[in-house]
Protein backbone atom coordinates (compact mmCIF):
# COMPACT_ATOMS: atom_id res chain seq x y z
CA UNK A 1 0.00 0.00 0.00
CA UNK A 2 1.46 3.28 -0.98
CA UNK A 3 1.94 6.04 1.53
CA UNK A 4 -0.39 8.98 1.24
CA UNK A 5 1.13 11.89 -0.58
CA UNK A 6 1.19 15.31 0.98
CA UNK A 7 0.06 18.00 -1.40
CA UNK A 8 2.84 20.46 -2.27
CA UNK A 9 2.25 24.15 -1.85
CA UNK A 10 3.87 26.39 -4.38
CA UNK A 11 5.37 29.57 -2.93
CA UNK A 12 5.55 32.32 -5.52
CA UNK A 13 8.50 34.67 -5.18
CA UNK A 14 7.42 38.27 -4.91
CA UNK A 15 8.86 40.55 -7.52
CA UNK A 16 11.58 42.89 -6.43
CA UNK A 17 10.12 46.14 -5.27
CA UNK A 18 10.45 48.93 -7.74
CA UNK A 19 13.04 51.52 -6.93
CA UNK A 20 11.43 54.79 -5.97
CA UNK A 21 12.94 57.90 -7.56
CA UNK A 22 15.78 56.00 -9.28
CA UNK A 23 17.30 59.23 -10.58
CA UNK A 24 17.70 60.35 -6.98
CA UNK A 25 19.47 57.09 -6.08
CA UNK A 26 21.90 57.58 -8.96
CA UNK A 27 22.40 61.23 -8.01
CA UNK A 28 23.31 60.34 -4.43
CA UNK A 29 25.62 57.58 -5.64
CA UNK A 30 27.46 59.92 -8.01
CA UNK A 31 27.92 62.50 -5.27
CA UNK A 32 29.03 59.91 -2.71
CA UNK A 33 31.64 58.44 -5.04
CA UNK A 34 33.05 61.88 -5.78
CA UNK A 35 33.02 63.07 -2.18
CA UNK A 36 34.95 59.98 -1.08
CA UNK A 37 37.51 60.41 -3.85
CA UNK A 38 40.75 61.44 -2.20
CA UNK A 39 42.07 63.18 -5.30
CA UNK A 40 38.92 65.30 -5.58
CA UNK A 41 39.11 66.36 -1.94
CA UNK A 42 42.82 67.15 -2.16
CA UNK A 43 42.42 69.20 -5.36
CA UNK A 44 39.57 71.17 -3.78
CA UNK A 45 41.62 71.88 -0.66
CA UNK A 46 44.65 72.91 -2.73
CA UNK A 47 42.54 75.29 -4.80
CA UNK A 48 41.13 76.89 -1.64
CA UNK A 49 44.65 77.33 -0.28
CA UNK A 50 45.72 78.92 -3.57
CA UNK A 51 42.77 81.34 -3.44
CA UNK A 52 43.59 82.37 0.12
CA UNK A 53 47.30 82.63 -0.70
CA UNK A 54 46.60 84.79 -3.75
CA UNK A 55 44.39 87.16 -1.78
CA UNK A 56 46.93 87.23 1.06
CA UNK A 57 49.82 88.07 -1.27
CA UNK A 58 47.77 90.81 -2.94
CA UNK A 59 46.87 92.28 0.46
CA UNK A 60 50.49 92.12 1.58
CA UNK A 61 51.77 93.82 -1.55
CA UNK A 62 49.04 96.45 -1.31
CA UNK A 63 49.84 97.22 2.33
CA UNK A 64 53.62 97.55 1.88
CA UNK A 65 54.95 101.04 2.47
CA UNK A 66 58.14 102.63 1.14
CA UNK A 67 60.34 105.17 2.90
CA UNK A 68 62.02 107.39 0.32
CA UNK A 69 65.21 109.23 1.28
CA UNK A 70 66.60 112.01 -0.94
CA UNK A 71 70.02 113.58 -0.43
CA UNK A 72 70.06 117.36 -0.93
CA UNK A 73 72.95 119.84 -0.96
CA UNK A 74 71.03 123.15 -0.96
CA UNK A 75 68.08 124.86 0.67
CA UNK A 76 66.29 125.04 -2.66
CA UNK A 77 66.56 121.26 -3.10
CA UNK A 78 65.31 120.74 0.45
CA UNK A 79 62.29 122.93 -0.28
CA UNK A 80 61.52 120.98 -3.45
CA UNK A 81 61.58 117.69 -1.52
CA UNK A 82 59.20 119.26 1.00
CA UNK A 83 56.83 120.22 -1.82
CA UNK A 84 56.98 116.66 -3.21
CA UNK A 85 56.12 115.02 0.12
CA UNK A 86 52.30 115.45 -0.14
CA UNK A 87 52.31 113.60 -3.47
CA UNK A 88 54.00 110.62 -1.82
CA UNK A 89 51.80 110.50 1.28
CA UNK A 90 48.46 111.53 -0.29
CA UNK A 91 47.11 108.00 -0.99
CA UNK A 92 47.34 106.75 2.63
CA UNK A 93 49.70 103.97 1.54
CA UNK A 94 52.09 104.66 4.40
CA UNK A 95 54.88 105.86 2.08
CA UNK A 96 57.13 108.62 3.43
CA UNK A 97 59.59 111.07 1.94
CA UNK A 98 62.38 112.89 3.77
CA UNK A 99 65.40 114.96 2.80
CA UNK A 100 68.93 114.25 4.07
CA UNK A 101 71.20 117.29 3.91
CA UNK A 102 74.80 116.75 2.77
CA UNK A 103 77.72 119.10 2.15
CA UNK A 104 77.80 119.21 -1.63
CA UNK A 105 76.90 117.43 -4.87
CA UNK A 106 79.73 114.93 -4.54
CA UNK A 107 78.60 114.02 -1.02
CA UNK A 108 75.07 113.58 -2.35
CA UNK A 109 76.29 111.17 -5.04
CA UNK A 110 78.34 109.29 -2.43
CA UNK A 111 75.23 108.91 -0.25
CA UNK A 112 73.39 107.34 -3.18
CA UNK A 113 76.36 105.15 -4.10
CA UNK A 114 76.62 103.86 -0.51
CA UNK A 115 72.83 103.33 -0.45
CA UNK A 116 72.36 105.82 2.36
CA UNK A 117 69.82 107.61 0.15
CA UNK A 118 67.45 106.36 -2.55
CA UNK A 119 68.23 109.34 -4.75
CA UNK A 120 69.85 112.75 -4.77
CA UNK A 121 68.29 116.00 -6.01
CA UNK A 122 70.86 118.43 -7.35
CA UNK A 123 70.43 121.91 -8.78
CA UNK A 124 72.64 122.57 -11.79
CA UNK A 125 73.18 125.55 -14.05
CA UNK A 126 70.68 124.19 -16.62
CA UNK A 127 68.05 123.00 -14.14
CA UNK A 128 67.72 120.03 -11.83
CA UNK A 129 69.05 116.47 -11.80
CA UNK A 130 67.80 113.38 -9.97
CA UNK A 131 70.65 110.97 -9.26
CA UNK A 132 69.99 107.25 -8.66
CA UNK A 133 72.18 104.21 -8.18
CA UNK A 134 70.86 101.92 -10.92
CA UNK A 135 67.26 103.12 -11.11
CA UNK A 136 64.96 105.77 -9.70
CA UNK A 137 61.48 104.85 -8.49
CA UNK A 138 58.84 106.06 -10.90
CA UNK A 139 56.69 107.30 -8.01
CA UNK A 140 59.58 109.27 -6.51
CA UNK A 141 60.70 110.62 -9.90
CA UNK A 142 57.19 111.87 -10.77
CA UNK A 143 56.73 113.52 -7.37
CA UNK A 144 60.08 115.30 -7.56
CA UNK A 145 59.49 116.30 -11.17
CA UNK A 146 56.10 117.87 -10.37
CA UNK A 147 57.59 119.68 -7.37
CA UNK A 148 60.51 121.03 -9.42
CA UNK A 149 58.12 122.24 -12.11
CA UNK A 150 55.91 123.98 -9.55
CA UNK A 151 58.89 125.57 -7.80
CA UNK A 152 60.46 126.86 -11.02
CA UNK A 153 57.12 128.15 -12.25
CA UNK A 154 56.58 130.09 -9.04
CA UNK A 155 60.09 131.59 -9.20
CA UNK A 156 59.71 132.63 -12.84
CA UNK A 157 56.26 134.07 -12.18
CA UNK A 158 57.58 136.29 -9.38
CA UNK A 159 60.39 137.47 -11.66
CA UNK A 160 57.81 138.40 -14.31
CA UNK A 161 55.69 140.29 -11.81
CA UNK A 162 52.77 137.83 -11.85
CA UNK A 163 51.72 134.61 -10.12
CA UNK A 164 51.91 130.94 -10.99
CA UNK A 165 48.10 130.69 -10.75
CA UNK A 166 47.72 133.38 -13.39
CA UNK A 167 50.20 131.73 -15.70
CA UNK A 168 48.54 128.30 -15.41
CA UNK A 169 44.94 129.48 -15.56
CA UNK A 170 42.90 127.27 -17.88
CA UNK A 171 45.57 124.56 -18.11
CA UNK A 172 43.82 122.02 -15.86
CA UNK A 173 43.36 118.65 -17.56
CA UNK A 174 40.59 116.36 -16.33
CA UNK A 175 39.98 112.75 -17.33
CA UNK A 176 36.55 111.48 -18.39
CA UNK A 177 36.04 107.75 -18.99
CA UNK A 178 33.28 106.70 -21.35
CA UNK A 179 33.61 103.08 -20.28
CA UNK A 180 34.87 101.40 -17.15
CA UNK A 181 35.86 103.34 -14.07
CA UNK A 182 37.64 102.76 -10.80
CA UNK A 183 36.54 99.15 -10.71
CA UNK A 184 37.80 98.29 -14.22
CA UNK A 185 40.93 96.53 -12.94
CA UNK A 186 38.92 94.50 -10.44
CA UNK A 187 36.37 93.71 -13.16
CA UNK A 188 39.07 92.28 -15.41
CA UNK A 189 40.35 90.07 -12.59
CA UNK A 190 36.84 88.89 -11.75
CA UNK A 191 36.17 88.14 -15.42
CA UNK A 192 39.27 85.97 -15.55
CA UNK A 193 38.13 84.09 -12.44
CA UNK A 194 34.65 83.48 -13.90
CA UNK A 195 36.07 82.15 -17.18
CA UNK A 196 38.68 79.98 -15.46
CA UNK A 197 36.22 78.44 -12.98
CA UNK A 198 33.77 77.51 -15.73
CA UNK A 199 36.56 76.03 -17.84
CA UNK A 200 37.99 73.92 -15.01
CA UNK A 201 34.61 72.69 -13.76
CA UNK A 202 33.39 71.83 -17.26
CA UNK A 203 36.53 69.82 -18.02
CA UNK A 204 36.99 68.09 -14.65
CA UNK A 205 33.39 67.14 -13.95
CA UNK A 206 32.58 66.58 -17.62
CA UNK A 207 35.36 64.02 -17.98
CA UNK A 208 34.21 62.42 -14.74
CA UNK A 209 30.73 61.92 -16.22
CA UNK A 210 32.06 60.50 -19.47
CA UNK A 211 34.49 58.15 -17.71
CA UNK A 212 31.79 56.95 -15.32
CA UNK A 213 29.46 56.12 -18.22
CA UNK A 214 32.26 54.40 -20.14
CA UNK A 215 33.35 52.35 -17.11
CA UNK A 216 29.81 51.11 -16.47
CA UNK A 217 29.48 50.24 -20.14
CA UNK A 218 32.79 48.33 -20.25
CA UNK A 219 32.05 46.38 -17.06
CA UNK A 220 28.45 45.73 -18.19
CA UNK A 221 27.23 47.24 -14.94
CA UNK A 222 24.80 49.33 -16.94
CA UNK A 223 23.08 46.14 -18.13
CA UNK A 224 22.45 45.12 -14.53
CA UNK A 225 21.27 48.57 -13.56
CA UNK A 226 18.95 48.66 -16.57
CA UNK A 227 17.01 45.71 -15.16
CA UNK A 228 16.13 47.75 -12.06
CA UNK A 229 15.75 51.31 -13.30
CA UNK A 230 15.06 52.98 -16.64
CA UNK A 231 18.23 53.82 -18.56
CA UNK A 232 17.28 57.46 -18.94
CA UNK A 233 17.13 57.74 -15.16
CA UNK A 234 20.83 56.85 -15.10
CA UNK A 235 21.51 59.80 -17.35
CA UNK A 236 19.42 62.17 -15.23
CA UNK A 237 21.12 61.03 -12.03
CA UNK A 238 24.63 61.41 -13.44
CA UNK A 239 23.93 64.86 -14.86
CA UNK A 240 22.21 66.07 -11.70
CA UNK A 241 24.76 64.61 -9.27
CA UNK A 242 27.77 66.07 -11.04
CA UNK A 243 25.99 69.38 -11.64
CA UNK A 244 25.30 69.72 -7.91
CA UNK A 245 28.91 68.92 -7.06
CA UNK A 246 30.27 71.34 -9.65
CA UNK A 247 27.94 74.09 -8.44
CA UNK A 248 28.84 73.43 -4.81
CA UNK A 249 32.55 73.55 -5.57
CA UNK A 250 32.31 76.78 -7.56
CA UNK A 251 30.08 78.36 -4.90
CA UNK A 252 32.61 77.34 -2.23
CA UNK A 253 35.43 78.97 -4.16
CA UNK A 254 33.36 82.12 -4.71
CA UNK A 255 32.31 82.45 -1.06
CA UNK A 256 35.82 81.87 0.27
CA UNK A 257 37.27 84.29 -2.28
CA UNK A 258 34.73 87.03 -1.52
CA UNK A 259 35.20 86.67 2.23
CA UNK A 260 38.97 86.76 1.85
CA UNK A 261 38.84 89.87 -0.37
CA UNK A 262 36.52 91.58 2.09
CA UNK A 263 38.64 90.70 5.13
CA UNK A 264 41.82 91.81 3.36
CA UNK A 265 40.20 95.12 2.48
CA UNK A 266 41.03 94.83 -1.21
CA UNK A 267 37.57 95.96 -2.31
CA UNK A 268 35.56 98.61 -0.49
CA UNK A 269 32.28 98.08 -2.35
CA UNK A 270 31.41 94.46 -3.11
CA UNK A 271 27.76 95.01 -4.01
CA UNK A 272 28.32 94.94 -7.77
CA UNK A 273 30.60 91.91 -7.40
CA UNK A 274 28.05 89.96 -5.36
CA UNK A 275 25.36 90.63 -7.95
CA UNK A 276 27.58 89.52 -10.83
CA UNK A 277 28.67 86.41 -8.89
CA UNK A 278 25.05 85.45 -8.32
CA UNK A 279 24.29 85.71 -12.03
CA UNK A 280 27.42 83.72 -12.82
CA UNK A 281 26.26 80.84 -10.61
CA UNK A 282 22.83 80.82 -12.30
CA UNK A 283 24.37 80.83 -15.77
CA UNK A 284 26.92 78.25 -14.66
CA UNK A 285 24.16 75.78 -13.73
CA UNK A 286 22.37 76.12 -17.07
CA UNK A 287 25.55 75.91 -19.12
CA UNK A 288 26.98 73.00 -17.16
CA UNK A 289 23.79 70.93 -17.46
CA UNK A 290 23.92 71.35 -21.23
CA UNK A 291 27.56 70.27 -21.31
CA UNK A 292 26.96 67.40 -18.87
CA UNK A 293 24.42 65.85 -21.23
CA UNK A 294 26.97 66.00 -24.05
CA UNK A 295 29.69 64.45 -21.87
CA UNK A 296 27.39 61.56 -20.92
CA UNK A 297 26.62 60.92 -24.58
CA UNK A 298 30.33 60.90 -25.44
CA UNK A 299 30.91 58.28 -22.76
CA UNK A 300 28.09 56.11 -24.09
CA UNK A 301 29.37 56.33 -27.68
CA UNK A 302 32.88 55.17 -26.75
CA UNK A 303 33.97 51.58 -26.20
CA UNK A 304 37.50 52.32 -24.93
CA UNK A 305 39.31 55.18 -23.25
CA UNK A 306 41.06 55.93 -26.53
CA UNK A 307 37.67 56.45 -28.21
CA UNK A 308 36.66 58.90 -25.51
CA UNK A 309 39.85 60.88 -25.87
CA UNK A 310 39.41 61.15 -29.63
CA UNK A 311 35.76 62.25 -29.71
CA UNK A 312 35.89 64.95 -27.02
CA UNK A 313 37.29 67.54 -29.41
CA UNK A 314 33.99 69.32 -30.22
CA UNK A 315 32.86 69.75 -26.61
CA UNK A 316 36.31 70.88 -25.49
CA UNK A 317 36.24 73.32 -28.42
CA UNK A 318 32.98 74.80 -27.11
CA UNK A 319 34.50 75.16 -23.63
CA UNK A 320 37.59 76.82 -25.08
CA UNK A 321 35.42 79.27 -27.04
CA UNK A 322 33.65 80.18 -23.79
CA UNK A 323 37.01 80.65 -22.06
CA UNK A 324 38.51 82.87 -24.78
CA UNK A 325 35.27 84.85 -25.17
CA UNK A 326 35.39 85.62 -21.47
CA UNK A 327 39.08 86.53 -21.50
CA UNK A 328 39.50 88.45 -24.76
CA UNK A 329 36.13 89.41 -26.27
CA UNK A 330 35.26 93.11 -26.11
CA UNK A 331 32.52 95.38 -27.37
CA UNK A 332 30.28 93.87 -30.04
CA UNK A 333 32.01 90.48 -29.87
CA UNK A 334 31.36 90.19 -26.13
CA UNK A 335 27.76 91.32 -26.58
CA UNK A 336 27.16 88.71 -29.28
CA UNK A 337 28.84 85.97 -27.25
CA UNK A 338 26.62 86.76 -24.28
CA UNK A 339 23.60 85.45 -26.23
CA UNK A 340 25.20 82.22 -27.49
CA UNK A 341 24.11 79.30 -25.26
CA UNK A 342 26.90 77.80 -23.12
CA UNK A 343 29.33 80.54 -24.19
CA UNK A 344 26.95 83.01 -22.54
CA UNK A 345 27.54 81.24 -19.21
CA UNK A 346 30.85 83.12 -19.12
CA UNK A 347 30.28 86.07 -21.45
CA UNK A 348 27.10 87.49 -19.91
CA UNK A 349 28.34 87.59 -16.27
CA UNK A 350 31.56 89.23 -17.48
CA UNK A 351 29.51 91.83 -19.38
CA UNK A 352 27.59 92.53 -16.20
CA UNK A 353 30.85 93.02 -14.31
CA UNK A 354 32.33 95.42 -16.87
CA UNK A 355 29.27 97.37 -18.04
CA UNK A 356 25.81 98.44 -17.01
CA UNK A 357 23.48 95.85 -18.55
CA UNK A 358 19.71 96.14 -18.66
CA UNK A 359 17.90 93.46 -16.65
CA UNK A 360 16.13 92.01 -19.68
CA UNK A 361 19.44 91.07 -21.32
CA UNK A 362 20.68 88.48 -18.77
CA UNK A 363 17.12 87.18 -18.42
CA UNK A 364 16.80 86.67 -22.19
CA UNK A 365 20.26 85.11 -22.40
CA UNK A 366 19.50 82.78 -19.49
CA UNK A 367 16.25 81.64 -21.11
CA UNK A 368 18.15 80.79 -24.30
CA UNK A 369 20.72 78.79 -22.32
CA UNK A 370 18.02 76.95 -20.37
CA UNK A 371 16.20 76.10 -23.59
CA UNK A 372 19.45 74.83 -25.13
CA UNK A 373 20.17 72.77 -22.01
CA UNK A 374 16.71 71.19 -22.17
CA UNK A 375 17.04 70.32 -25.86
CA UNK A 376 20.53 68.90 -25.41
CA UNK A 377 19.37 66.87 -22.43
CA UNK A 378 16.49 65.37 -24.42
CA UNK A 379 18.75 64.67 -27.41
CA UNK A 380 21.33 63.18 -25.08
CA UNK A 381 18.65 60.98 -23.54
CA UNK A 382 17.72 59.51 -26.93
CA UNK A 383 21.33 58.80 -27.91
CA UNK A 384 22.34 57.59 -24.44
CA UNK A 385 19.54 54.99 -24.30
CA UNK A 386 20.57 53.61 -27.68
CA UNK A 387 24.35 53.69 -27.35
CA UNK A 388 25.05 52.76 -23.74
CA UNK A 389 23.93 49.16 -24.23
CA UNK A 390 26.09 48.66 -27.33
CA UNK A 391 29.59 47.27 -26.84
CA UNK A 392 32.47 46.23 -29.03
CA UNK A 393 32.95 49.29 -31.18
CA UNK A 394 32.71 53.03 -30.94
CA UNK A 395 29.64 54.72 -32.39
CA UNK A 396 29.00 58.05 -34.03
CA UNK A 397 26.03 60.25 -33.16
CA UNK A 398 24.34 59.31 -36.44
CA UNK A 399 24.89 55.59 -35.95
CA UNK A 400 23.51 55.78 -32.40
CA UNK A 401 20.35 57.56 -33.60
CA UNK A 402 19.68 54.70 -36.06
CA UNK A 403 19.71 52.11 -33.28
CA UNK A 404 16.58 50.98 -31.54
CA UNK A 405 15.98 52.33 -28.06
C-alpha positions in Angstrom: 0.0 0.0 0.0 1.5 3.3 -1.0 1.9 6.0 1.5 -0.4 9.0 1.2 1.1 11.9 -0.6 1.2 15.3 1.0 0.1 18.0 -1.4 2.8 20.5 -2.3 2.3 24.1 -1.9 3.9 26.4 -4.4 5.4 29.6 -2.9 5.5 32.3 -5.5 8.5 34.7 -5.2 7.4 38.3 -4.9 8.9 40.5 -7.5 11.6 42.9 -6.4 10.1 46.1 -5.3 10.5 48.9 -7.7 13.0 51.5 -6.9 11.4 54.8 -6.0 12.9 57.9 -7.6 15.8 56.0 -9.3 17.3 59.2 -10.6 17.7 60.3 -7.0 19.5 57.1 -6.1 21.9 57.6 -9.0 22.4 61.2 -8.0 23.3 60.3 -4.4 25.6 57.6 -5.6 27.5 59.9 -8.0 27.9 62.5 -5.3 29.0 59.9 -2.7 31.6 58.4 -5.0 33.0 61.9 -5.8 33.0 63.1 -2.2 34.9 60.0 -1.1 37.5 60.4 -3.8 40.8 61.4 -2.2 42.1 63.2 -5.3 38.9 65.3 -5.6 39.1 66.4 -1.9 42.8 67.2 -2.2 42.4 69.2 -5.4 39.6 71.2 -3.8 41.6 71.9 -0.7 44.6 72.9 -2.7 42.5 75.3 -4.8 41.1 76.9 -1.6 44.6 77.3 -0.3 45.7 78.9 -3.6 42.8 81.3 -3.4 43.6 82.4 0.1 47.3 82.6 -0.7 46.6 84.8 -3.8 44.4 87.2 -1.8 46.9 87.2 1.1 49.8 88.1 -1.3 47.8 90.8 -2.9 46.9 92.3 0.5 50.5 92.1 1.6 51.8 93.8 -1.6 49.0 96.4 -1.3 49.8 97.2 2.3 53.6 97.6 1.9 54.9 101.0 2.5 58.1 102.6 1.1 60.3 105.2 2.9 62.0 107.4 0.3 65.2 109.2 1.3 66.6 112.0 -0.9 70.0 113.6 -0.4 70.1 117.4 -0.9 72.9 119.8 -1.0 71.0 123.1 -1.0 68.1 124.9 0.7 66.3 125.0 -2.7 66.6 121.3 -3.1 65.3 120.7 0.5 62.3 122.9 -0.3 61.5 121.0 -3.5 61.6 117.7 -1.5 59.2 119.3 1.0 56.8 120.2 -1.8 57.0 116.7 -3.2 56.1 115.0 0.1 52.3 115.5 -0.1 52.3 113.6 -3.5 54.0 110.6 -1.8 51.8 110.5 1.3 48.5 111.5 -0.3 47.1 108.0 -1.0 47.3 106.7 2.6 49.7 104.0 1.5 52.1 104.7 4.4 54.9 105.9 2.1 57.1 108.6 3.4 59.6 111.1 1.9 62.4 112.9 3.8 65.4 115.0 2.8 68.9 114.3 4.1 71.2 117.3 3.9 74.8 116.7 2.8 77.7 119.1 2.1 77.8 119.2 -1.6 76.9 117.4 -4.9 79.7 114.9 -4.5 78.6 114.0 -1.0 75.1 113.6 -2.3 76.3 111.2 -5.0 78.3 109.3 -2.4 75.2 108.9 -0.3 73.4 107.3 -3.2 76.4 105.2 -4.1 76.6 103.9 -0.5 72.8 103.3 -0.4 72.4 105.8 2.4 69.8 107.6 0.2 67.5 106.4 -2.5 68.2 109.3 -4.8 69.8 112.7 -4.8 68.3 116.0 -6.0 70.9 118.4 -7.3 70.4 121.9 -8.8 72.6 122.6 -11.8 73.2 125.5 -14.1 70.7 124.2 -16.6 68.1 123.0 -14.1 67.7 120.0 -11.8 69.0 116.5 -11.8 67.8 113.4 -10.0 70.7 111.0 -9.3 70.0 107.3 -8.7 72.2 104.2 -8.2 70.9 101.9 -10.9 67.3 103.1 -11.1 65.0 105.8 -9.7 61.5 104.8 -8.5 58.8 106.1 -10.9 56.7 107.3 -8.0 59.6 109.3 -6.5 60.7 110.6 -9.9 57.2 111.9 -10.8 56.7 113.5 -7.4 60.1 115.3 -7.6 59.5 116.3 -11.2 56.1 117.9 -10.4 57.6 119.7 -7.4 60.5 121.0 -9.4 58.1 122.2 -12.1 55.9 124.0 -9.6 58.9 125.6 -7.8 60.5 126.9 -11.0 57.1 128.2 -12.3 56.6 130.1 -9.0 60.1 131.6 -9.2 59.7 132.6 -12.8 56.3 134.1 -12.2 57.6 136.3 -9.4 60.4 137.5 -11.7 57.8 138.4 -14.3 55.7 140.3 -11.8 52.8 137.8 -11.9 51.7 134.6 -10.1 51.9 130.9 -11.0 48.1 130.7 -10.8 47.7 133.4 -13.4 50.2 131.7 -15.7 48.5 128.3 -15.4 44.9 129.5 -15.6 42.9 127.3 -17.9 45.6 124.6 -18.1 43.8 122.0 -15.9 43.4 118.7 -17.6 40.6 116.4 -16.3 40.0 112.7 -17.3 36.6 111.5 -18.4 36.0 107.8 -19.0 33.3 106.7 -21.4 33.6 103.1 -20.3 34.9 101.4 -17.2 35.9 103.3 -14.1 37.6 102.8 -10.8 36.5 99.2 -10.7 37.8 98.3 -14.2 40.9 96.5 -12.9 38.9 94.5 -10.4 36.4 93.7 -13.2 39.1 92.3 -15.4 40.4 90.1 -12.6 36.8 88.9 -11.7 36.2 88.1 -15.4 39.3 86.0 -15.5 38.1 84.1 -12.4 34.7 83.5 -13.9 36.1 82.2 -17.2 38.7 80.0 -15.5 36.2 78.4 -13.0 33.8 77.5 -15.7 36.6 76.0 -17.8 38.0 73.9 -15.0 34.6 72.7 -13.8 33.4 71.8 -17.3 36.5 69.8 -18.0 37.0 68.1 -14.7 33.4 67.1 -13.9 32.6 66.6 -17.6 35.4 64.0 -18.0 34.2 62.4 -14.7 30.7 61.9 -16.2 32.1 60.5 -19.5 34.5 58.1 -17.7 31.8 56.9 -15.3 29.5 56.1 -18.2 32.3 54.4 -20.1 33.4 52.3 -17.1 29.8 51.1 -16.5 29.5 50.2 -20.1 32.8 48.3 -20.3 32.0 46.4 -17.1 28.4 45.7 -18.2 27.2 47.2 -14.9 24.8 49.3 -16.9 23.1 46.1 -18.1 22.5 45.1 -14.5 21.3 48.6 -13.6 19.0 48.7 -16.6 17.0 45.7 -15.2 16.1 47.7 -12.1 15.7 51.3 -13.3 15.1 53.0 -16.6 18.2 53.8 -18.6 17.3 57.5 -18.9 17.1 57.7 -15.2 20.8 56.9 -15.1 21.5 59.8 -17.4 19.4 62.2 -15.2 21.1 61.0 -12.0 24.6 61.4 -13.4 23.9 64.9 -14.9 22.2 66.1 -11.7 24.8 64.6 -9.3 27.8 66.1 -11.0 26.0 69.4 -11.6 25.3 69.7 -7.9 28.9 68.9 -7.1 30.3 71.3 -9.6 27.9 74.1 -8.4 28.8 73.4 -4.8 32.5 73.5 -5.6 32.3 76.8 -7.6 30.1 78.4 -4.9 32.6 77.3 -2.2 35.4 79.0 -4.2 33.4 82.1 -4.7 32.3 82.4 -1.1 35.8 81.9 0.3 37.3 84.3 -2.3 34.7 87.0 -1.5 35.2 86.7 2.2 39.0 86.8 1.9 38.8 89.9 -0.4 36.5 91.6 2.1 38.6 90.7 5.1 41.8 91.8 3.4 40.2 95.1 2.5 41.0 94.8 -1.2 37.6 96.0 -2.3 35.6 98.6 -0.5 32.3 98.1 -2.4 31.4 94.5 -3.1 27.8 95.0 -4.0 28.3 94.9 -7.8 30.6 91.9 -7.4 28.0 90.0 -5.4 25.4 90.6 -8.0 27.6 89.5 -10.8 28.7 86.4 -8.9 25.0 85.5 -8.3 24.3 85.7 -12.0 27.4 83.7 -12.8 26.3 80.8 -10.6 22.8 80.8 -12.3 24.4 80.8 -15.8 26.9 78.3 -14.7 24.2 75.8 -13.7 22.4 76.1 -17.1 25.6 75.9 -19.1 27.0 73.0 -17.2 23.8 70.9 -17.5 23.9 71.4 -21.2 27.6 70.3 -21.3 27.0 67.4 -18.9 24.4 65.8 -21.2 27.0 66.0 -24.0 29.7 64.5 -21.9 27.4 61.6 -20.9 26.6 60.9 -24.6 30.3 60.9 -25.4 30.9 58.3 -22.8 28.1 56.1 -24.1 29.4 56.3 -27.7 32.9 55.2 -26.7 34.0 51.6 -26.2 37.5 52.3 -24.9 39.3 55.2 -23.2 41.1 55.9 -26.5 37.7 56.4 -28.2 36.7 58.9 -25.5 39.8 60.9 -25.9 39.4 61.2 -29.6 35.8 62.3 -29.7 35.9 64.9 -27.0 37.3 67.5 -29.4 34.0 69.3 -30.2 32.9 69.7 -26.6 36.3 70.9 -25.5 36.2 73.3 -28.4 33.0 74.8 -27.1 34.5 75.2 -23.6 37.6 76.8 -25.1 35.4 79.3 -27.0 33.6 80.2 -23.8 37.0 80.6 -22.1 38.5 82.9 -24.8 35.3 84.8 -25.2 35.4 85.6 -21.5 39.1 86.5 -21.5 39.5 88.4 -24.8 36.1 89.4 -26.3 35.3 93.1 -26.1 32.5 95.4 -27.4 30.3 93.9 -30.0 32.0 90.5 -29.9 31.4 90.2 -26.1 27.8 91.3 -26.6 27.2 88.7 -29.3 28.8 86.0 -27.3 26.6 86.8 -24.3 23.6 85.4 -26.2 25.2 82.2 -27.5 24.1 79.3 -25.3 26.9 77.8 -23.1 29.3 80.5 -24.2 26.9 83.0 -22.5 27.5 81.2 -19.2 30.9 83.1 -19.1 30.3 86.1 -21.5 27.1 87.5 -19.9 28.3 87.6 -16.3 31.6 89.2 -17.5 29.5 91.8 -19.4 27.6 92.5 -16.2 30.9 93.0 -14.3 32.3 95.4 -16.9 29.3 97.4 -18.0 25.8 98.4 -17.0 23.5 95.9 -18.6 19.7 96.1 -18.7 17.9 93.5 -16.7 16.1 92.0 -19.7 19.4 91.1 -21.3 20.7 88.5 -18.8 17.1 87.2 -18.4 16.8 86.7 -22.2 20.3 85.1 -22.4 19.5 82.8 -19.5 16.2 81.6 -21.1 18.2 80.8 -24.3 20.7 78.8 -22.3 18.0 77.0 -20.4 16.2 76.1 -23.6 19.4 74.8 -25.1 20.2 72.8 -22.0 16.7 71.2 -22.2 17.0 70.3 -25.9 20.5 68.9 -25.4 19.4 66.9 -22.4 16.5 65.4 -24.4 18.8 64.7 -27.4 21.3 63.2 -25.1 18.6 61.0 -23.5 17.7 59.5 -26.9 21.3 58.8 -27.9 22.3 57.6 -24.4 19.5 55.0 -24.3 20.6 53.6 -27.7 24.4 53.7 -27.4 25.1 52.8 -23.7 23.9 49.2 -24.2 26.1 48.7 -27.3 29.6 47.3 -26.8 32.5 46.2 -29.0 33.0 49.3 -31.2 32.7 53.0 -30.9 29.6 54.7 -32.4 29.0 58.1 -34.0 26.0 60.2 -33.2 24.3 59.3 -36.4 24.9 55.6 -35.9 23.5 55.8 -32.4 20.3 57.6 -33.6 19.7 54.7 -36.1 19.7 52.1 -33.3 16.6 51.0 -31.5 16.0 52.3 -28.1 
